[in-house]
């Protein structure tokens, strides 16, 4: 797996609102995956989740994560990023989840009473199949 930074065509692929799956590791060492919204900014991944999500707890206990991004129009086009969570912050005004909701759905997040947290992942390595266009 090559180290980051990713080449321009991978950067362009990650900049699109593609479906993604984040993988974390449970305290028992078992993998845990969840479909997720994400954003790509300056070579880092932005995530946001409800306080009740297992992935949030697992990220806090073990910052090693993976994110696989699938092409919205071609699920065989994919990029996987391996890295670490470097920051987790509460999202009290829901700006983080609104950012993702607007990116994926065109409008603010529907549940205004939710307690949300934002996380930043710094990728260290990446792979793809095939190289995105």
Backbone as a ProteinNet text record, in pm:
[ID]
protein_1_A
[PRIMARY]
XXXXXXXXXXXXXXXXXXXXXXXXXXXXXXXXXXXXXXXXXXXXXXXXXXXXXXXXXXXXXXXXXXXXXXXXXXXXXXXXXXXXXXXXXXXXXXXXXXXXXXXXXXXXXXXXXXXXXXXXXXXXXXXXXXXXX
[TERTIARY]
84.4	0	88.4	63.6	142	108.2	204.4	183.1	115.2	50.8	-8.6	103.7	81.7	-46	-94	-222.8	-282.4	-259.7	-258.3	-243.1	-368.4	-357.5	-469	-599.5	-594.2	-718.2	-787	-711.4	-769.2	-825.2	-752.8	-800.9	-935.3	-947.4	-1072.8	-1185.5	-1154.8	-1254.3	-1304.3	-1212.6	-1249.7	-1325.4	-1308	-1377.4	-1525.5	-1566.6	-1707.5	-1783.8	-1915.6	-1995.8	-2031.2	-1929.6	-1946.7	-1989.3	-2053.8	-2082.6	-1951.8	-1952.9	-1831.4	-1866.9	-1767	-1777.8	-1654.9	-1677.9	-1568.3	-1552.5	-1427.4	-1396.6	-1318.1	-1362.4	-1294.7	-1269.1	-1203.8	-1172.2	-1231.7	-1307.8	-1367.9	-1260.7	-1290.3	-1193.2	-1151.1	-1237	-1203.6	-1121.1	-1097.6	-1017.2	-1097.1	-1229.7	-1314.2	-1333.1	-1336.7	-1365.3	-1510.5	-1533	-1668.2	-1676.2	-1776.1	-1790.8	-1926.6	-1933.1	-2058.8	-2056.8	-2168	-2182.3	-2179.4	-2118.5	-2102.5	-2094.3	-2133.9	-2102.5	-1963.2	-1893.6	-1760.8	-1739.4	-1636.1	-1589.5	-1437.6	-1380.9	-1236.8	-1186.6	-1094.5	-1044.3	-895.3	-818.4	-673.3	-605.6	-645.3	-581.2	-624.5	-734.5	-787.5	-934.4	-984.3	-1123.3	-1199.2	-1314.2	-1402.9	-1520.8	-1550.7	-1661.8	-1746.5	-1869.5	-1956.5	-2050.8	-2075.2	-2162	-2236.8	-2349.2	-2429.4	-2351.6	-2375	-2302.3	-2324.1	-2433.4	-2464.3	-2391.8	-2322.3	-2262	-2141	-2137.9	-2024.4	-1893.7	-1897.1	-1772.8	-1709.9	-1790	-1735.9	-1660.1	-1721.7	-1654.8	-1526.2	-1532.9	-1414.9	-1303.5	-1338.7	-1237.8	-1166	-1241.1	-1180	-1083	-1115.1	-1031.5	-914.6	-932.9	-828.5	-840.8	-750.6	-765.6	-736	-690.5	-665.4	-795.9	-814	-937.5	-905	-1005.2	-998.7	-1127.5	-1118.3	-1235.2	-1227.6	-1332.6	-1342.7	-1451.4	-1414.9	-1505.1	-1534.9	-1664.2	-1708.7	-1758.9	-1731.1	-1782	-1933.8	-1995	-2141	-2203.7	-2136.6	-2189.5	-2129.9	-2025.3	-1957.4	-1895.7	-1967.4	-1919.9	-1792.8	-1751.6	-1624.5	-1506.3	-1532	-1427.9	-1424.2	-1308.1	-1300.7	-1162.4	-1160.9	-1037.2	-1048.3	-944.4	-938.9	-824.9	-856.1	-758.8	-737.8	-614.5	-580.8	-514.3	-557	-498.1	-544.1	-540.3	-569.3	-663.6	-746.8	-828.9	-738.7	-731.5	-642.3	-717.6	-849.5	-929.2	-1073.6	-1134.6	-1278.3	-1330.2	-1429.8	-1485.3	-1636.8	-1699.3	-1844.6	-1887.3	-2003.5	-2061	-2189.6	-2177.9	-2296.6	-2394.8	-2346.3	-2436.8	-2473.3	-2428.7	-2458.3	-2400.5	-2299.2	-2236.5	-2169	-2108.5	-2041.1	-2137.3	-2246.8	-2342.2	-2417.2	-2441.6	-2503.9	-2413.4	-2285.5	-2188.7	-2204.7	-2214	-2227.2	-2366.3	-2468.9	-2605.2	-2628.3	-2571.8	-2581.8	-2504.1	-2387.3	-2304.3	-2376.6	-2443.2	-2507.3	-2654.8	-2725	-2868.9	-2920.7	-2835	-2876.3	-2935.5	-2948.9	-3006.7	-2954.1	-2986.4	-2940.7	-2991.7	-2923	-2959.2	-3094.2	-3176.6	-3316	-3332.4	-3248.3	-3265.5	-3185.7	-3250.8	-3183	-3158	-3211.8	-3191.1	-3077.5	-3016.7	-2912.9	-2786.5	-2718.8	-2586.2	-2485.1	-2405.2	-2317.6	-2172.2	-2083.3	-1939.8	-1875.2	-1777.8	-1700.9	-1564.1	-1511.7	-1378.7	-1301.4	-1170.8	-1080.6	-987.8	-979.9	-889.1	-774.5	-653.6	-536.7	-492.7	-510.9	-467.2	-315	-268.1	-125.1	-92.7	-183	-165.5	-297.2	-290.3	-410.5	-393.3	-504.8	-507	-633.4	-634.1	-753.8	-758.7	-880.3	-898.6	-1020.9	-1013.7	-891.9	-863.7	-759.9	-730.4	-846.8	-911.7	-1028.2	-995.5	-1100.7	-1086.8	-1152.7
-118.3	0	124.1	212.8	336.7	428.2	509	610.6	732.8	812.9	937.2	1036.6	1136.4	1182.4	1095.9	1102.9	1029	1107.7	1038.7	1110.1	1191.7	1285	1375.9	1303.7	1194.4	1125.4	1061.8	1016.6	962.9	1077.6	1187.7	1306.1	1351.5	1355.3	1396.6	1298.5	1168.8	1065.6	1084.3	1104.9	1120.9	1250.5	1349.5	1477.4	1468.2	1361	1344	1279.3	1302.5	1241.6	1095.6	1012	869	796.3	680.7	599.6	546.5	525.5	480.3	389.5	312	224.9	249.9	278.7	298.6	172.7	134.9	16.9	59.2	9.6	31.2	-105	-105.1	-230.3	-225.8	-329	-336	-364.9	-343.2	-374.8	-521.4	-609.5	-752.1	-785.3	-684.6	-705.5	-741	-741.9	-775	-652.9	-672.7	-558.9	-515.6	-387.9	-331.5	-236.1	-254.9	-167.9	-100	18.2	92.2	180.3	180	274.4	414.8	507	641	747.1	867.6	985.4	1031.2	1095.6	1149.7	1272.7	1348	1454.1	1444.6	1495.5	1489.4	1633.1	1669.1	1805.8	1806.4	1860.9	1876.3	1745.6	1635.2	1507.1	1438.8	1486.5	1423.5	1390.6	1298.4	1254.7	1312.6	1371.8	1425.2	1329.5	1291.5	1202.2	1266.9	1221.6	1270.8	1158.8	1144	1035	1072.1	1005.8	1020.5	964.3	1020.8	976.4	829.2	769.2	630	528.9	572.3	480.3	407.6	277.2	197.8	246.2	286.3	329.2	447.2	535.3	647.4	595.2	504	446.2	374.4	297.1	222.9	316	425.7	523.1	584.9	608.4	666.3	568.4	439.7	338.7	294.6	297.7	255.7	344.5	438.2	533.6	478	352.9	294.5	263.6	319.6	301.3	282.2	234.2	226.1	284.3	343	393.6	342.6	274.2	232.2	314.6	379.4	465.3	395.6	381.8	314.4	418.2	397.3	489.5	489.6	605.6	615.2	552.6	561.8	506.8	371.3	330.6	204.4	151.8	61.5	11	-71.1	-105.6	-176.4	-80.2	48.6	149.8	181.7	166.2	189.6	237.7	311.8	356.7	322.5	262.4	234.9	316.1	382.2	461.2	395.4	377.1	327.6	441.3	463.6	572.5	575.7	695.8	713.7	832.7	819.5	931.5	1022	1149.3	1243.1	1344.6	1353.9	1447	1400.1	1410.5	1387.4	1502.7	1573.9	1689.8	1684.5	1732.7	1742.3	1842.8	1818.8	1902.7	1967	2059.4	2109.2	2186.2	2256.8	2332.4	2255.3	2130	2039.2	2087.5	2172.4	2220.5	2107.1	2012.9	1900.7	1808.7	1770.5	1681.6	1756.3	1886.2	1963.8	1965.8	1980.8	1978.6	1851	1737.2	1609.7	1591.5	1633.1	1619.5	1703.2	1822	1906.6	1842.9	1788.3	1722.2	1604.3	1524.3	1402	1418.6	1506.2	1515.2	1650.5	1751.8	1883.2	1974.7	1927.2	2012.6	1978.4	2060.7	2037	1903.7	1854.9	1728.6	1742	1640.5	1646	1643.5	1571.6	1556.5	1664.2	1772.9	1885	1861	1753.8	1723.4	1623.4	1578.7	1476.2	1531.9	1448.3	1483.4	1416.4	1497.2	1449.1	1480.1	1401.3	1419.5	1412.6	1498.9	1499.9	1440.4	1370	1310	1337.9	1355.1	1370.9	1251.3	1192.6	1080.7	1130.4	1098.6	1125.7	994.6	981.5	859.2	848.7	725	697.6	621.1	532.9	450.9	445.1	407.2	397.9	287.4	239.8	146.5	171.5	126.7	140.8	29.3	5.1	-89	-51	-27.3	20.6	163.8	222.5	362.2	445.7	523.4	601.8	700.1	732.3	833.1	960.8
0	0	0	-94.5	-96.2	21.4	56.2	160	98.1	183.1	137.4	108.9	28.5	-24.3	-140.6	-164	-275.2	-403.6	-518.2	-645.4	-678.5	-772.2	-804.6	-840	-913.1	-950.9	-830	-732	-608.9	-525.1	-519.2	-447.7	-505	-636.7	-701.4	-670.4	-669.6	-636.5	-493.3	-399.6	-258.6	-233.3	-318.5	-302.2	-336.9	-404.8	-440.9	-325.3	-315.3	-207.3	-237.1	-234.2	-258.9	-131.6	-146	-27.7	31.8	162.5	230.1	347.4	388.6	505.7	591.9	719.9	813.8	897.4	921.2	1002.2	1125.3	1240.4	1367.7	1429.2	1544.6	1612.7	1753.7	1788.9	1922.1	2026.4	2154.2	2259.7	2259.9	2210.9	2203.6	2079.2	1993.5	1874.3	1750	1760.9	1646.3	1557.6	1426	1338.6	1350.5	1332.8	1333.7	1215	1128.4	1012.7	1015.3	954.2	946.8	822.5	750.3	639.4	697.2	623.1	678.3	570.1	606.3	527.1	567.9	475.9	505	418.2	450.2	361.5	356.7	251.1	225.6	216.9	305	308.5	337.4	246	264.8	304.6	239.6	265.8	393.7	453.4	575.1	554.8	636.9	630.8	749.2	719.4	821.8	837.9	961.6	994.6	1103.6	1115.4	1221.6	1260.7	1390.8	1436.3	1562.8	1581.6	1702.2	1820.3	1938.2	2057.8	2090.6	2041.7	2074	1985.8	1883.9	1787.5	1845.5	1823.2	1869	1808.9	1683.7	1619.3	1692	1750.6	1827	1948.8	2021.4	2138.7	2097.8	1989.3	1944.7	1897.2	1830.7	1787.2	1906.1	2012.1	2132.2	2197.5	2191.7	2256.3	2169.6	2038	1944.3	1821	1800.9	1691.4	1552.1	1542.5	1411.3	1339.1	1219	1142.7	995.1	922.8	777.2	722.6	605.2	535.5	392.4	348.5	208.9	143.2	34.5	-41.2	-173.2	-203.7	-325.4	-424	-551.4	-652.5	-652.6	-647.2	-644.1	-767.5	-881.4	-1006.3	-1042.2	-971.8	-1001.4	-872.3	-806.2	-677.1	-687.2	-808	-823.4	-818.6	-837.9	-819.4	-670.8	-609.8	-466.2	-425.4	-315.5	-252.2	-104.8	-50.4	93	153.5	263.2	338.3	473.7	513.3	646.8	722.5	846	921.9	1065.3	1121.8	1263.3	1282.9	1382.8	1426.9	1510.4	1471.3	1540.6	1624.7	1605.9	1685.6	1688	1805.7	1822.9	1907.8	1853.9	1923.2	1918.4	2024	2023.6	1916.8	1859.7	1754.4	1808.6	1906.2	1976.5	1888.6	1787.6	1700.6	1573.8	1565.4	1453.2	1320.7	1325	1202	1125.9	1198.9	1133.9	1061.2	1128.4	1063.3	953.9	972.2	865.1	741	763	651.2	569.3	637.7	567	508.2	580.2	532.3	405.9	402.7	283.3	167.8	198	95.2	32.1	113.9	64	30.3	99.6	80.1	38.4	41.7	-4.3	100.6	226	329	466.7	566.9	703.2	758.6	859.3	924	990.8	980.2	1026	1178	1250.2	1394.8	1468.5	1502.7	1566.3	1715.3	1772.6	1914.3	1935.7	1829.6	1840	1906.4	1983.2	2036.6	1944.9	1875.6	1770.3	1802.6	1739.7	1753.9	1616.4	1594.7	1470.4	1497.1	1397	1407.2	1279.5	1295.6	1181.4	1174.7	1056.8	1030.6	943.2	984	900.2	837.2	705.3	638.1	637.7	642.7	633.9	506.2	467	346.7	272	145.8	65	-39.1	-88	-200.7	-280.6	-405.1	-486.3	-589.4	-636.1	-745.3	-822.8	-948.4	-1015.9	-973.6	-1027.7	-997	-1047	-960.5	-1002.3	-1113.6	-1190.3	-1296.2	-1253.9
[MASK]
+++++++++++++++++++++++++++++++++++++++++++++++++++++++++++++++++++++++++++++++++++++++++++++++++++++++++++++++++++++++++++++++++++++

